[in-house]
């Protein structure tokens, strides 16, 4: 059988685990939104996909699965899970088994406040969690909680935007800082609909931290809980851990399985405080702690392959050895971007104009981090800016199998007859495809058509590559725009 691991990132070890299972009987394919992906170097075949929130993402994966006769698809990234869960039927219709939990389960796990509510409603212990500064301060005044407090994104993974506040002054600052992290990372996609409640404040637990792998089969039936005491952490992931035999954690895992009804692996963080077990987070996927289960004898990749193929899975396959201590190591992987096994974006690029606010807003969010400073940092409100563009500007998008670049053009100053490019950007994977030149050409033609005589843009002084690119396309220095940027102008 052939399997596809999406959003594979640095999970090279999981690629190896699945390759060992499949052997010569099939291939392990992997995907990510950039070719600068370490796990690409160990897979049988790799592909660069559109971004997860792109309209082209699911059609691209379906086409790829058909072409390569993929039997099963597994995602390794939280943000990927709800998109795949919503589209399981589309994959099932072409014979692809998507190993992901149902959407309600994903929503509970990805949303840390929903996790908190689920745990409380089902009788589990969890750290007190709040969605606002006011509620937090009220709880402090009522002596329900004390400093220090954890401030972190409501949606997210790893240690992005996670801060510890020791007092009220830090709480207020860190809340804003965490919100800034959200706005300027991939977390903005998850938080977009409820940005005002996208940060949670949580009491800090003082106790020993454990990690659980709660394993269900593909029919949501409970199989085992692997318990690991964490000895060291790095960037929000387990770095050193040891498998232990403790019935209290085993019973907790079985109870979570029954209440939640997930599929495959559930990565759970638990704190042992006094004599009580507090659940901190749940992730409905292979987590960073799974390798410690694997080295202790658990082989969930083999079990998944057997389940997909309708073969029996023995208990030994999912049972761990106890007192196995392991530590992650660091290694450097040379990434060869010309690797023949990496399928890149093809150079069949077309340009289209976007006119309605919704399409423009989607593009602004998709390309936000292409710029430095980002679009969301430069404009007061990105949604309002999308409305402004739809009413007053021309927005062109270059696309192939995915959106590759875009430009925004104002050509309505009929007094000065100077057109203005407010943003032009191209994704890294589409560099050297002359996309920027094509977008500029459309701007030149539209500006001339509307009677403009010149076209102007602003560029950061430190962005020497961009300045050289604009000069090659006919732009020249006009004047200072700010202490950090300059205006360039071109005669049409």
ZAMARGU-4260 file (C-alpha; in steps of 0.2 Angstrom, whole numbers, plus 5000, padded with zeros to 4 digits):
<rodrens>
0) 5000/5000/5000 | 5005/5018/4998 | 5003/5031/5012 | 5003/5050/5012 | 5009/5060/5027
5) 5004/5078/5026 | 5011/5093/5034 | 5026/5082/5038 | 5038/5095/5044 | 5053/5088/5054
10) 5044/5072/5058 | 5057/5062/5049 | 5056/5048/5062 | 5038/5045/5058 | 5042/5043/5040
15) 5055/5030/5044 | 5043/5021/5055 | 5030/5019/5041 | 5044/5015/5028 | 5049/5000/5040
20) 5031/4994/5040 | 5027/4996/5022 | 5044/4990/5016 | 5045/4985/4997 | 5026/4983/4996
25) 5023/5002/4994 | 5029/5019/4996 | 5028/5032/5009 | 5024/5049/5002 | 5025/5065/5011
30) 5019/5083/5009 | 5022/5101/5015 | 5019/5118/5009 | 5037/5122/5007 | 5051/5111/4999
35) 5062/5117/5014 | 5056/5102/5024 | 5069/5090/5032 | 5057/5075/5031 | 5057/5076/5012
40) 5075/5069/5012 | 5069/5052/5020 | 5053/5049/5011 | 5050/5039/4995 | 5042/5053/4987
45) 5038/5071/4992 | 5027/5085/4985 | 5025/5104/4989 | 5006/5107/4992 | 4996/5123/4992
50) 4994/5131/5009 | 4981/5122/5020 | 4969/5136/5020 | 4970/5138/5001 | 4954/5133/4991
55) 4966/5122/4980 | 4973/5112/4995 | 4960/5098/4996 | 4958/5096/4976 | 4977/5096/4975
60) 4978/5081/4988 | 4964/5072/4980 | 4972/5073/4963 | 4989/5068/4971 | 4981/5053/4979
65) 4972/5047/4963 | 4988/5049/4953 | 4999/5039/4966 | 4986/5026/4972 | 4987/5032/4990
70) 4977/5020/5002 | 4979/5030/5018 | 4982/5048/5023 | 4988/5054/5040 | 4991/5072/5045
75) 5005/5077/5057 | 4999/5095/5060 | 4985/5102/5071 | 4980/5115/5058 | 4978/5102/5045
80) 4966/5091/5055 | 4949/5100/5054 | 4951/5103/5035 | 4954/5085/5032 | 4941/5079/5044
85) 4928/5090/5035 | 4933/5082/5018 | 4935/5063/5024 | 4920/5058/5012 | 4928/5066/4997
90) 4944/5055/5000 | 4934/5040/5005 | 4924/5041/4988 | 4941/5038/4979 | 4946/5024/4991
95) 4958/5034/5002 | 4956/5031/5021 | 4959/5048/5030 | 4966/5043/5048 | 4959/5058/5057
100) 4946/5060/5071 | 4928/5067/5068 | 4926/5086/5067 | 4919/5088/5084 | 4934/5079/5092
105) 4946/5089/5082 | 4937/5105/5087 | 4938/5100/5106 | 4957/5096/5105 | 4962/5111/5094
110) 4953/5124/5104 | 4961/5124/5121 | 4946/5133/5129 | 4934/5119/5122 | 4946/5107/5129
115) 4944/5115/5146 | 4925/5114/5145 | 4925/5096/5139 | 4936/5091/5153 | 4926/5100/5167
120) 4909/5093/5159 | 4916/5076/5160 | 4922/5076/5177 | 4941/5077/5173 | 4953/5089/5183
125) 4960/5104/5173 | 4969/5120/5177 | 4957/5135/5179 | 4956/5144/5162 | 4949/5161/5157
130) 4946/5170/5141 | 4947/5188/5147 | 4958/5199/5158 | 4943/5204/5168 | 4937/5187/5172
135) 4955/5183/5177 | 4957/5198/5188 | 4940/5194/5196 | 4946/5176/5200 | 4963/5183/5207
140) 4953/5195/5219 | 4942/5181/5224 | 4958/5170/5228 | 4952/5157/5216 | 4969/5158/5207
145) 4986/5165/5210 | 5001/5171/5201 | 5011/5165/5191 | 4998/5162/5176 | 5001/5155/5159
150) 4996/5166/5144 | 4995/5157/5128 | 4985/5156/5111 | 4968/5147/5112 | 4972/5138/5096
155) 4990/5133/5093 | 5004/5120/5096 | 5022/5120/5103 | 5027/5135/5113 | 5021/5149/5101
160) 5015/5164/5111 | 5016/5155/5127 | 5021/5167/5141 | 5022/5166/5161 | 5015/5182/5170
165) 5021/5184/5188 | 5010/5199/5191 | 4996/5210/5184 | 5008/5221/5175 | 5015/5207/5166
170) 4998/5199/5163 | 4992/5214/5154 | 5008/5215/5143 | 5009/5197/5139 | 4991/5196/5134
175) 4994/5209/5121 | 5010/5200/5116 | 5002/5183/5114 | 4989/5192/5103 | 5002/5199/5093
180) 5010/5182/5090 | 4993/5175/5084 | 4991/5189/5072 | 5008/5187/5065 | 5009/5168/5063
185) 4998/5154/5056 | 4988/5154/5071 | 4978/5169/5064 | 4969/5157/5052 | 4962/5147/5067
190) 4958/5163/5077 | 4951/5174/5063 | 4933/5172/5067 | 4935/5176/5086 | 4951/5186/5088
195) 4945/5195/5104 | 4944/5178/5113 | 4959/5170/5105 | 4970/5171/5120 | 4968/5160/5136
200) 4974/5163/5153 | 4977/5148/5164 | 4983/5144/5181 | 5001/5137/5182 | 5001/5119/5188
205) 5016/5114/5200 | 5019/5096/5198 | 5027/5082/5188 | 5023/5082/5170 | 5018/5066/5161
210) 5013/5062/5143 | 5000/5049/5137 | 4998/5041/5120 | 4980/5035/5121 | 4977/5023/5107
215) 4961/5019/5099 | 4958/5009/5083 | 4950/5016/5067 | 4933/5011/5075 | 4936/5022/5090
220) 4938/5007/5102 | 4951/5009/5116 | 4967/4998/5115 | 4980/5005/5127 | 4987/5020/5136
225) 5006/5022/5136 | 5012/5033/5151 | 5028/5043/5150 | 5036/5054/5163 | 5044/5069/5155
230) 5062/5073/5161 | 5065/5087/5149 | 5056/5098/5136 | 5062/5108/5121 | 5051/5121/5112
235) 5035/5114/5119 | 5039/5096/5114 | 5045/5081/5125 | 5064/5080/5124 | 5068/5066/5136
240) 5055/5054/5144 | 5053/5037/5152 | 5039/5024/5151 | 5031/5020/5167 | 5018/5008/5173
245) 5005/5017/5183 | 4987/5011/5183 | 4980/5028/5188 | 4986/5036/5171 | 4981/5020/5162
250) 4963/5022/5169 | 4963/5040/5165 | 4968/5036/5147 | 4954/5023/5145 | 4941/5036/5152
255) 4946/5049/5140 | 4945/5037/5126 | 4927/5033/5131 | 4921/5051/5133 | 4930/5058/5118
260) 4929/5044/5105 | 4945/5049/5095 | 4953/5039/5081 | 4971/5033/5081 | 4983/5042/5093
265) 4978/5055/5106 | 4993/5064/5113 | 4988/5070/5131 | 4998/5081/5143 | 4995/5077/5161
270) 5002/5085/5178 | 5003/5075/5194 | 4999/5088/5207 | 4998/5081/5225 | 4988/5065/5223
275) 4978/5071/5208 | 4979/5070/5189 | 4976/5087/5180 | 4974/5086/5161 | 4982/5101/5152
280) 4980/5098/5133 | 4975/5085/5121 | 4981/5083/5103 | 4972/5071/5091 | 4987/5066/5081
285) 5004/5058/5083 | 5013/5070/5096 | 5031/5074/5099 | 5031/5061/5113 | 5026/5046/5102
290) 5044/5041/5098 | 5046/5037/5116 | 5032/5025/5115 | 5039/5018/5099 | 5056/5015/5106
295) 5048/5006/5121 | 5040/4993/5109 | 5024/5001/5103 | 5021/5000/5084 | 5006/5011/5080
300) 5011/5014/5062 | 5011/4995/5059 | 4994/4994/5068 | 4987/5008/5057 | 4993/4999/5041
305) 4985/4982/5047 | 4968/4991/5051 | 4968/4999/5034 | 4971/4983/5026 | 4959/4973/5037
310) 4972/4963/5045 | 4972/4958/5064 | 4982/4968/5076 | 4989/4958/5091 | 4990/4966/5108
315) 5009/4965/5108 | 5010/4977/5094 | 5002/4991/5105 | 5010/4986/5122 | 5025/4995/5129
320) 5040/4990/5139 | 5041/4999/5155 | 5056/5009/5162 | 5063/5013/5145 | 5072/5029/5145
325) 5075/5039/5129 | 5082/5056/5124 | 5080/5065/5107 | 5096/5069/5098 | 5099/5083/5086
330) 5105/5080/5068 | 5108/5091/5053 | 5100/5086/5036 | 5106/5093/5020 | 5091/5098/5009
335) 5093/5096/4991 | 5080/5107/4983 | 5083/5099/4966 | 5079/5081/4972 | 5070/5072/4958
340) 5058/5065/4971 | 5051/5082/4976 | 5037/5088/4965 | 5038/5107/4964 | 5025/5120/4957
345) 5025/5120/4938 | 5029/5135/4928 | 5011/5136/4921 | 5006/5152/4929 | 4990/5162/4925
350) 4985/5179/4931 | 4967/5183/4937 | 4959/5198/4945 | 4950/5197/4961 | 4935/5209/4964
355) 4925/5204/4979 | 4930/5207/4997 | 4930/5189/5003 | 4942/5183/4990 | 4954/5198/4993
360) 4953/5195/5012 | 4958/5177/5009 | 4973/5182/4999 | 4979/5195/5011 | 4978/5182/5025
365) 4987/5169/5014 | 5001/5181/5010 | 5002/5190/5026 | 5019/5183/5032 | 5027/5184/5014
370) 5030/5202/5019 | 5041/5210/5032 | 5033/5219/5041 | 5017/5209/5037 | 5002/5216/5029
375) 4992/5215/5046 | 5006/5225/5054 | 5005/5238/5041 | 4986/5241/5040 | 4975/5245/5055
380) 4962/5231/5051 | 4965/5218/5037 | 4946/5215/5034 | 4943/5234/5032 | 4958/5235/5020
385) 4951/5221/5010 | 4935/5231/5008 | 4945/5246/5003 | 4954/5236/4990 | 4938/5229/4983
390) 4931/5247/4981 | 4946/5257/4975 | 4960/5246/4968 | 4965/5232/4957 | 4970/5215/4964
395) 4979/5202/4953 | 4984/5185/4958 | 4996/5173/4950 | 4992/5155/4951 | 4996/5138/4945
400) 4992/5123/4956 | 4991/5136/4970 | 4991/5154/4973 | 5009/5160/4970 | 5010/5179/4970
405) 4999/5194/4971 | 4999/5213/4968 | 4987/5227/4973 | 4987/5243/4962 | 4978/5260/4964
410) 4976/5269/4948 | 4963/5282/4952 | 4973/5298/4955 | 4968/5306/4939 | 4976/5323/4944
415) 4994/5317/4947 | 4992/5303/4935 | 5003/5292/4946 | 4997/5274/4950 | 5003/5266/4966
420) 5007/5248/4970 | 5003/5245/4989 | 5009/5227/4990 | 5017/5214/4978 | 5023/5198/4985
425) 5028/5180/4979 | 5030/5164/4989 | 5047/5157/4992 | 5042/5141/4982 | 5038/5151/4967
430) 5054/5161/4966 | 5064/5162/4950 | 5048/5159/4940 | 5046/5177/4934 | 5030/5179/4943
435) 5034/5196/4950 | 5038/5202/4933 | 5022/5196/4926 | 5012/5205/4940 | 5021/5221/4936
440) 5017/5219/4918 | 4999/5218/4922 | 5000/5234/4933 | 5009/5243/4919 | 4996/5239/4906
445) 4981/5243/4917 | 4989/5260/4923 | 4992/5265/4905 | 4975/5260/4900 | 4968/5271/4913
450) 4979/5286/4908 | 4992/5285/4921 | 5009/5292/4917 | 5019/5285/4931 | 5019/5271/4944
455) 5026/5272/4961 | 5029/5259/4975 | 5037/5259/4993 | 5051/5247/4997 | 5061/5244/5013
460) 5079/5251/5012 | 5087/5234/5019 | 5078/5224/5005 | 5092/5225/4993 | 5086/5211/4982
465) 5069/5219/4980 | 5076/5236/4975 | 5087/5228/4962 | 5072/5218/4955 | 5062/5235/4953
470) 5077/5243/4945 | 5079/5230/4932 | 5060/5233/4928 | 5062/5251/4925 | 5060/5259/4942
475) 5071/5273/4949 | 5074/5281/4966 | 5061/5295/4969 | 5063/5300/4988 | 5063/5295/5006
480) 5046/5287/5012 | 5052/5285/5030 | 5068/5281/5040 | 5067/5263/5034 | 5059/5264/5017
485) 5061/5273/5000 | 5049/5277/4985 | 5053/5271/4968 | 5045/5277/4952 | 5044/5272/4934
490) 5037/5281/4919 | 5024/5271/4909
</rodrens>
